[in-house]
Amino acid sequence: MHHDEESAHEILDALSYIDPACLSYQEWVDVGFALHESGLACSIWDEWSAKDSARYHTGECARKWKSFGRGQGAHVSAGTLMYLAKQAGYSTMGEVFDWDSKVDTTIDKPPSPRFSIAWADEATPDEMTSTEKSTVQLSKYLSALFDDDDHVGYVTESWTTQDGRRVPTKGSYDRTALQLRQELAHAKDLGAVLGDYDADTGAWIRFNPLDGRGVGNANVTEYRYALVESDTVPYEKQLSMIRQLKLPYAAIVTSGHKSVHAIVHIDAGTDYDLYRKRVEELYAYVRTQGFEPDTANKNPSRLSRLPGARRGDNQQSLISVGDDAEFKSWSEWIDWRAEEDDDLPEIEKFSSIYENLPALAPVLIGTEEHGILRQGHKGMLAGQSKAGKSFALLQLGLAVATGGTWLGYPCTQGRILYVNLEIDAASFAHRVADIASVKQFTGDWATRFDILNLRGFCAPLDKLAPKIIHKCLKASDGKKGYYSIVIIDPLYKIITGDENSASEMSKFTALFDKIAYSTGAATFSVHHHSKGVQGTKRTMDRASGSGVFARDPDALLDLSPLVVPDEEKDALDGATAWRLSATLREFKEPEPINIYFRYPVHEIAGDEACEWKVEGEEEPYKRLTPKEREQRKESRKQDKRDVINATLSMIWNEKFKHRCSAKDAEPVTLAELTDAYAEASGREASERTVRLWLRQEWCALEGVGTGRNYAIQRRKRENEKPQVEGE
């Protein structure tokens, strides 16, 4: 994937944070691959690699560069490079906050550390050395890891590199586990079965079965295990940590030097992508627990130390064959982790609370009889440009701070945090002061009105939410409920993902739940209208984007413009007229309120506005003639078709067009299209309904074939101009 100039600058900036001397060989290769996939030059990799003078060899980068992209499997992306850079202290523009401490309220956070190197037991020399014969150790290892007919790869020979390091050869791979065990049963030592090896260097074995034709990743017949070892954790504490982590190991072998090798169940069968995913998950987990793994061990054909062999003055000892492991498979270990990481509330028996129901959250805006929002709940105000939405929510915040009223609704006095993402800090302060002046506020209300100015510091809400939570809890010494309400203005600055995607917006709006739950405060946000006039839409459908915006808040308020008759405009003296409607979850839906916006405040309008209509609103249906009713019915049908067509066209262009242009492409199925429509529109439609649309001439797509051969394609129109690639 080739990046634009801005992205290239970001990648190069990130690269400058990475010290090649601190990387393993595999990480160094990954950096080169990432630069290659980003469309950057080999010379960049070469110049950067030269900083590691101890390992740099002229021409090595160029030779390796030519091999990138030739192999099968997933390629390394720029994300890998960015990860390594962030580990070294790099941060993107969206992460430049200078917060006081780390936050433990992250969304989709990694597991919290349960173990500490400092508290890990130190193994004794006896625990790290086996007293069994070398042939017995290897035989037990083979029985634990391999089936009888599995081919086993092992290495007893090595060669010396230019810098004096001893590295293993490819070794042997022609015998099965059963053959090796049978020979070991009658042999006096390992050399009698495997051949002599250099006792100063040791011997190696591949922990995954091979096909007997080679030793590469492609020769692995089943992706059963991965190697976990660390060169940074103190040697005498590694065994204790491996057991504390409850890794599902099949064997543990000492390296005869400074590390312990845990051969861990991955159980990915023949699925290489699943193997890679699980190994990454395994390494990420042990890293969070303080056990920094050697990431060069990711390959399924990787060599590990062969148990029983000598290495200098030490033995590569078999410590365990998994019989003492608490978990014997990947799935058992994952289930345990899910249980340990479960921070959900416990299941509650209704019978235990039925006779003594919990109290409802106090009303924050309004009363029990005529309420808008409760403490700790979520509200959203949607409106079009120039409606004064920010001013309306500033007035709401001030009403809470003063214990006053907001558009006729009494507010419970409390502390407010206004997260200002858009307005210059000085301008924002003047807005607050202007409203306070017009309202003639007195007293200590300003001590309850707090501001978090984040213009220039915006980040997606999944990054920002934990930091807002941290700020709220820090202000209250960790106590929930310090703020009565947190107002976030506006939404578009922090939206994560596509606002038209139901699934992505569900994740986004869930972050407001996290803020409300973690702080005890109500949340209120500001969003804009969709395009076009709003009078023909239901109030809950006027907010831009997915229908999730309408369904998620406990209180959805809509501010839509009123059409003021020409003869009445002069009387407004420059004010604009609006109708505030509410869709509520906890309270009875109130009658709409007509209001004027006269800078900088909103005020309730008089009776004259009751006859005015929202822009685009039609005459009451009962006044239409039969012909007009039919015309309106057809018009609505056409509008609905247009919306469906636009959605289907968007889905085709963004999801299926590129796929279908490929040779021997998989056809698009009815089920795929139906699911994609539900996700894009936020509305469910049955396969039968979608098939019905595809039969209509107005539909941009059509179905062809029958039965299992039924597939979706773009409808071909007569005299349709052929599309040019890239249009």
KARAQUI-V754805 format. One record per residue. N is the residue number from 0. RES is the residue in one small letter. PHI is phi in whole degrees, 0 to 359 (NA if undefined). Layout:
n={N:N}
res={RES:RES}
phi={PHI:PHI}
This chain:
n={0:1:2:3:4:5:6:7:8:9:10:11:12:13:14:15:16:17:18:19:20:21:22:23:24:25:26:27:28:29:30:31:32:33:34:35:36:37:38:39:40:41:42:43:44:45:46:47:48:49:50:51:52:53:54:55:56:57:58:59:60:61:62:63:64:65:66:67:68:69:70:71:72:73:74:75:76:77:78:79:80:81:82:83:84:85:86:87:88:89:90:91:92:93:94:95:96:97:98:99:100:101:102:103:104:105:106:107:108:109:110:111:112:113:114:115:116:117:118:119:120:121:122:123:124:125:126:127:128:129:130:131:132:133:134:135:136:137:138:139:140:141:142:143:144:145:146:147:148:149:150:151:152:153:154:155:156:157:158:159:160:161:162:163:164:165:166:167:168:169:170:171:172:173:174:175:176:177:178:179:180:181:182:183:184:185:186:187:188:189:190:191:192:193:194:195:196:197:198:199:200:201:202:203:204:205:206:207:208:209:210:211:212:213:214:215:216:217:218:219:220:221:222:223:224:225:226:227:228:229:230:231:232:233:234:235:236:237:238:239:240:241:242:243:244:245:246:247:248:249:250:251:252:253:254:255:256:257:258:259:260:261:262:263:264:265:266:267:268:269:270:271:272:273:274:275:276:277:278:279:280:281:282:283:284:285:286:287:288:289:290:291:292:293:294:295:296:297:298:299:300:301:302:303:304:305:306:307:308:309:310:311:312:313:314:315:316:317:318:319:320:321:322:323:324:325:326:327:328:329:330:331:332:333:334:335:336:337:338:339:340:341:342:343:344:345:346:347:348:349:350:351:352:353:354:355:356:357:358:359:360:361:362:363:364:365:366:367:368:369:370:371:372:373:374:375:376:377:378:379:380:381:382:383:384:385:386:387:388:389:390:391:392:393:394:395:396:397:398:399:400:401:402:403:404:405:406:407:408:409:410:411:412:413:414:415:416:417:418:419:420:421:422:423:424:425:426:427:428:429:430:431:432:433:434:435:436:437:438:439:440:441:442:443:444:445:446:447:448:449:450:451:452:453:454:455:456:457:458:459:460:461:462:463:464:465:466:467:468:469:470:471:472:473:474:475:476:477:478:479:480:481:482:483:484:485:486:487:488:489:490:491:492:493:494:495:496:497:498:499:500:501:502:503:504:505:506:507:508:509:510:511:512:513:514:515:516:517:518:519:520:521:522:523:524:525:526:527:528:529:530:531:532:533:534:535:536:537:538:539:540:541:542:543:544:545:546:547:548:549:550:551:552:553:554:555:556:557:558:559:560:561:562:563:564:565:566:567:568:569:570:571:572:573:574:575:576:577:578:579:580:581:582:583:584:585:586:587:588:589:590:591:592:593:594:595:596:597:598:599:600:601:602:603:604:605:606:607:608:609:610:611:612:613:614:615:616:617:618:619:620:621:622:623:624:625:626:627:628:629:630:631:632:633:634:635:636:637:638:639:640:641:642:643:644:645:646:647:648:649:650:651:652:653:654:655:656:657:658:659:660:661:662:663:664:665:666:667:668:669:670:671:672:673:674:675:676:677:678:679:680:681:682:683:684:685:686:687:688:689:690:691:692:693:694:695:696:697:698:699:700:701:702:703:704:705:706:707:708:709:710:711:712:713:714:715:716:717:718:719:720:721:722:723:724:725:726}
res={m:h:h:d:e:e:s:a:h:e:i:l:d:a:l:s:y:i:d:p:a:c:l:s:y:q:e:w:v:d:v:g:f:a:l:h:e:s:g:l:a:c:s:i:w:d:e:w:s:a:k:d:s:a:r:y:h:t:g:e:c:a:r:k:w:k:s:f:g:r:g:q:g:a:h:v:s:a:g:t:l:m:y:l:a:k:q:a:g:y:s:t:m:g:e:v:f:d:w:d:s:k:v:d:t:t:i:d:k:p:p:s:p:r:f:s:i:a:w:a:d:e:a:t:p:d:e:m:t:s:t:e:k:s:t:v:q:l:s:k:y:l:s:a:l:f:d:d:d:d:h:v:g:y:v:t:e:s:w:t:t:q:d:g:r:r:v:p:t:k:g:s:y:d:r:t:a:l:q:l:r:q:e:l:a:h:a:k:d:l:g:a:v:l:g:d:y:d:a:d:t:g:a:w:i:r:f:n:p:l:d:g:r:g:v:g:n:a:n:v:t:e:y:r:y:a:l:v:e:s:d:t:v:p:y:e:k:q:l:s:m:i:r:q:l:k:l:p:y:a:a:i:v:t:s:g:h:k:s:v:h:a:i:v:h:i:d:a:g:t:d:y:d:l:y:r:k:r:v:e:e:l:y:a:y:v:r:t:q:g:f:e:p:d:t:a:n:k:n:p:s:r:l:s:r:l:p:g:a:r:r:g:d:n:q:q:s:l:i:s:v:g:d:d:a:e:f:k:s:w:s:e:w:i:d:w:r:a:e:e:d:d:d:l:p:e:i:e:k:f:s:s:i:y:e:n:l:p:a:l:a:p:v:l:i:g:t:e:e:h:g:i:l:r:q:g:h:k:g:m:l:a:g:q:s:k:a:g:k:s:f:a:l:l:q:l:g:l:a:v:a:t:g:g:t:w:l:g:y:p:c:t:q:g:r:i:l:y:v:n:l:e:i:d:a:a:s:f:a:h:r:v:a:d:i:a:s:v:k:q:f:t:g:d:w:a:t:r:f:d:i:l:n:l:r:g:f:c:a:p:l:d:k:l:a:p:k:i:i:h:k:c:l:k:a:s:d:g:k:k:g:y:y:s:i:v:i:i:d:p:l:y:k:i:i:t:g:d:e:n:s:a:s:e:m:s:k:f:t:a:l:f:d:k:i:a:y:s:t:g:a:a:t:f:s:v:h:h:h:s:k:g:v:q:g:t:k:r:t:m:d:r:a:s:g:s:g:v:f:a:r:d:p:d:a:l:l:d:l:s:p:l:v:v:p:d:e:e:k:d:a:l:d:g:a:t:a:w:r:l:s:a:t:l:r:e:f:k:e:p:e:p:i:n:i:y:f:r:y:p:v:h:e:i:a:g:d:e:a:c:e:w:k:v:e:g:e:e:e:p:y:k:r:l:t:p:k:e:r:e:q:r:k:e:s:r:k:q:d:k:r:d:v:i:n:a:t:l:s:m:i:w:n:e:k:f:k:h:r:c:s:a:k:d:a:e:p:v:t:l:a:e:l:t:d:a:y:a:e:a:s:g:r:e:a:s:e:r:t:v:r:l:w:l:r:q:e:w:c:a:l:e:g:v:g:t:g:r:n:y:a:i:q:r:r:k:r:e:n:e:k:p:q:v:e:g:e}
phi={NA:263:262:283:297:296:295:299:298:295:295:295:297:296:300:295:276:266:266:300:291:266:261:285:301:295:294:298:297:300:298:299:298:297:295:299:292:272:81:268:274:298:299:294:296:296:297:292:297:295:294:265:297:291:245:287:231:303:89:293:297:298:294:291:303:295:273:293:90:272:282:270:94:289:270:277:256:297:300:295:298:297:297:298:294:295:297:265:111:288:219:277:301:282:230:262:296:260:280:283:201:291:251:258:250:292:272:51:287:290:298:289:297:253:233:223:302:300:262:288:291:265:286:277:305:295:291:262:226:267:264:281:302:300:292:292:300:295:297:297:299:296:295:286:256:236:281:303:267:287:281:245:262:214:225:240:241:216:223:259:279:298:268:89:276:267:233:287:277:292:79:254:203:264:249:271:299:296:301:294:295:297:288:295:298:245:267:276:204:295:301:293:254:263:98:295:226:283:294:284:263:93:222:231:214:269:272:252:291:245:268:85:245:176:232:277:301:291:268:285:269:205:268:269:227:227:262:244:211:219:262:252:289:308:306:289:255:294:298:298:291:301:285:296:288:57:300:279:280:265:198:230:227:281:277:80:223:230:215:246:260:257:268:253:299:248:55:265:61:253:266:294:297:295:301:300:298:290:296:299:296:299:295:297:294:295:295:295:268:92:257:285:278:279:284:287:266:289:295:292:265:299:272:234:285:279:294:97:284:275:217:66:276:245:250:280:266:278:269:203:246:86:291:261:288:292:238:256:208:299:296:297:293:296:299:297:298:299:293:292:272:291:249:282:297:286:297:248:278:297:300:282:240:302:280:218:298:293:290:293:298:300:285:265:241:97:233:299:281:225:254:242:211:264:301:84:262:243:231:215:249:248:189:270:302:74:280:75:300:296:296:297:282:297:294:297:300:291:295:290:296:265:73:265:245:231:51:92:259:292:242:287:294:190:266:234:244:255:269:264:259:239:266:307:304:294:298:296:300:294:299:299:296:298:295:299:292:296:281:59:290:226:90:262:304:296:286:251:243:253:233:241:277:238:297:91:236:294:210:304:297:295:271:278:305:300:284:296:301:300:298:296:288:295:295:246:56:87:269:283:90:297:264:281:210:244:257:243:221:255:291:299:287:232:296:257:91:273:293:268:267:298:294:290:287:296:294:295:293:297:292:292:301:297:297:297:294:286:256:80:266:289:239:221:228:238:223:261:286:288:289:91:288:256:298:275:254:294:301:284:256:273:293:293:96:298:296:301:299:281:273:281:293:287:222:250:255:235:243:243:287:260:274:268:303:305:290:254:295:299:292:281:53:89:286:248:252:217:242:260:246:227:244:241:265:261:230:296:294:278:292:301:248:268:224:252:251:239:319:255:234:260:220:290:280:278:297:301:280:297:273:281:246:294:307:96:289:266:298:308:301:293:275:280:283:307:295:293:298:295:297:293:299:295:297:294:301:296:300:296:298:299:295:299:298:297:293:297:296:298:300:299:293:271:248:243:301:296:299:287:279:283:292:56:290:292:293:279:268:298:296:298:295:298:296:295:295:298:291:285:264:77:235:283:217:283:299:297:295:296:298:296:300:296:278:277:296:288:283:288:243:215:259:231:85:223:55:291:271:291:217:255:215:285:291:268:260:294:62:287:290:301:282:266:308:99:287}
